[in-house]
Each structure stands twice: as C-alpha cells, then as structure tokens.
C-alpha cells in the first residue's frame, strides 16, 4: 500500500511525486499513456532517426524554477544546451532583433530602443535569483521579497500594448511583443505585460535552454530521480474513479478541472463544482514538425544563433495575430513560434539533416488547417525553406487533446491566463490546490502559477498536502 498516489506524469505530476517522496511519503505515480512525460515527450514523428518534441521543446522557465534547480539533473543523464542567443525575432527590413544573454549586447542591437529595453529589464535581471521564488509562487501567498515583487507587479499587471508604447524603436517593440504573446492573450489585455517581462528577464538571467536528446530526457531524468527516492511508476494505468486510488491518504491529480469534475462528481460540492464548470480554457496551438535535408535558409544568418525564432514581424502584426484567435479567427500572418533544436543538438537528426518545430495560436478547438499559413510565415523569413522539407507532421488542437487529455481543445497552458483566472486558478481559494474531498489535491497547470515546464504547480500542491497531514 502507498501513502500517496499521483495521477499524471507531466512535469507537475512528477514534481508532486518527487516532493512527496523527499518528505518520506511512500508514493506511486500513475500514467494513463504507455510513456511518461505529459508535455515532455519526444518521438520520431516524421522519419526514422529524426527526434521531434511532441509538445514543449524550449524551456525558458526550467532554470528559473526553484523546484527544477533543486533536481540533480546531471546525475540522471540530463544535459542542458544553451544556444548562443536565447531568441531571434526577424523583421522584413534590417537585421533581426536578438535577445542575447547580455542586457548590454541586446540593447546595443536594438538601436534607439536599447535604452528603454535596459531600463525595463536590467533591474530585474540583477535580482532574478531572489525574485523567481515570488514570481512562481501562488498569487495570494505573501512574497518573500515584497518590494521587488511590487516593482515587478507594477509592470506585469499592465497590458503588453501599454508597456510597448514606452519602448522606442520597431525592433525593440517587436522583440517584447513576441515574448508577451506567449500569454495567448490579446496584447491589450491587462496582465499580458507580465509574460513579456518574465520571458525577457529569464532569457538574460538564465537563458532559454533545450535538453540534449529531446524533452523526453527531462521527464526521464525526473522519473529516475523519483525512483531513486523509492517511488514507483505505473504506466498504461488510466483512472476512472477516485475510489480505486484509496486507501492512499494523499491523492494528487495532475489533471484538468474537466477531468476532476468527471472523477469527483457530486462529492466536490455544489459551489466548488460550479466554479470548475465556469473554468475557461484559452486559445490552442496548431503545430508542425519537419524533417529537413539541411539547416533553415534564413534570410539573415543571425537567426541561426538562436534555437527559438519568433516569426511575426512588427509589434502591430503580433498584436493583430493575438487579437484574431481571441476573436475566433486566425490572422493571415500568424505569430509563429519556431524552434530549430538540431542546430545545437546533433542527436536530433541524421548527419547533415535537421529538424524544425513550429506552432501558431488558433481558437480553442479550431478545426481548420493553419499549416499553409505557418509555412508561408517561415518562407517569408527563410526563402527556400519548403525546398528543404523531407517530411512534415501536423498536430491539430484535437490531436493535442487526444495525446494528452489535459490539453482541452488544444490549450497547452492548462487554461486561460488572464488576470481573473491567474488569481482564481482553478477557483478563488487561499490554497487553490485543495479540493473539498479530504486528501484530494489538484496539481496541474490549471493551478498556480500556471503553464510552463517548471514543476512549481506540483511542488506547491504537494507541500500543501504534506502540511495538511503533518
């Protein structure tokens, strides 16, 4: 018999299991799929010998996360790769905007917007090691560094559009807009500025690393560490009822609110159940993977310095793209997140070959075909790209949900990240991880601090459970 059962082996489920095991709690982790990882899976999606990341590929928050920083990854076979530049953002005219590890180098490359970029990011880069604990904590918890957090909040609670108005220069505004667009929100939405600031500062402070061999290696390393603590993992083990998890005293669910409703039913109580029913899922991802016969033929070779490339053009284009999918359509020139891991990790493809990965934002549950729009955006900044394609693989929003039931309608963030739902995720409670059922906790990206490969949702949920029982 185990003291605790964790359902779901995404980064948050693994984080919860590790946190419990570290506290001496005998823990079993159950995964419905044949392989572990959730959003941390890699597979040969196109051709033999080409390793593609099924969902998450680049991990801007991995080395920011206090939980991830506590894991001896190197002892369990994981090697992080830091590309020369965390991010490139090409435009039609002139060199690309580059997010460099150095604030000074970034500012120098942004021309007239460089001073504004330094003013916005540098104060937080210097203290990021301290501030990260508060940024990735539950929003209603008193911060460890209240003055630093207040300064961050003064910027982050604003709209990205409002912050961008204070940044001079087309290239600096575009670079900031691309980072803010990771929120999946309209750039005019309050709170969207936090994403632009968070990802920009993290790029300077710790980089945007990629795992050698693919994101599956992150899940495998976490699982190996969990087993070294005495934990047990069972795959191909879907859960249809909470009762089958008893007599475990602690049940941690790395599941969406929709799945919790199915498992908990009337036992959740009327008010809590209605709050879960009102939980809102956000826009979706439409993704392409390619096997290539050579590197991407960027119009500007500087784009090859980064594993991540934002294909979007100007601030105005990014804003138009994010407004479109929030209004139920897809912009003709969508904001495309493009990743070229094989430039820096030779294990991803046969010698001389390469992989590429890209997605754009589409309405939740989108049933159309965004592949031509994505490839047109790539071709815009890399003429001749289509001629390099050996094979392609498409993941629609429905495909995402079939592979991982947490990704409702293709939402890879675990739910909309606007201000109301940041502070009430999934419900407005001082400890949002507790459910009304004794011993049952929610630990997925639908709890604070939200989506991203950082494990902090699982960590905070497990700490709450340990506090309740000890």
Secondary structure, DSSP 8 states (H G I E B T S, - for coil): --SEEEE--SHHHHHHHHHHHHTT--EEEE-SSSS--TT--EE--SSTT--EESS--EETTTTT-HHHHTS-GGGGT--EE--SEEEEE--SSSS-EEEESSHHHHHHHTGGGHHHHHHHHHHHHTTHHHHHHHHTS-TTS--SSHHHHHHHHHHHTSBHHHHHTT--SHHHHHHHHHHHGGG-S-TTSBTHHHHHHHHHHHHHHT--EEETT-THHHHHHHHHHHHHTT-EEE-S-----GGGGTT-SEEEE-S-HHHHHHHHGGGG-HHHHHHHHT-----EEEEEEEEESS----SSGGGGGEEEEEE--SHHHHHHHHHHHHTTS--TT--EEEE-GGGT-GGGSSTT-EEEEEEEEE-TT--S--HHHHHHHHHHHSTTGGGGEEEEEEE-HHHHHHH-TTSGGG-TTSS--SHHHHHSSSSS-SSTTB-SSTTEEE-STTSTT-SSTT-HHHHHHHHHHHHHH-
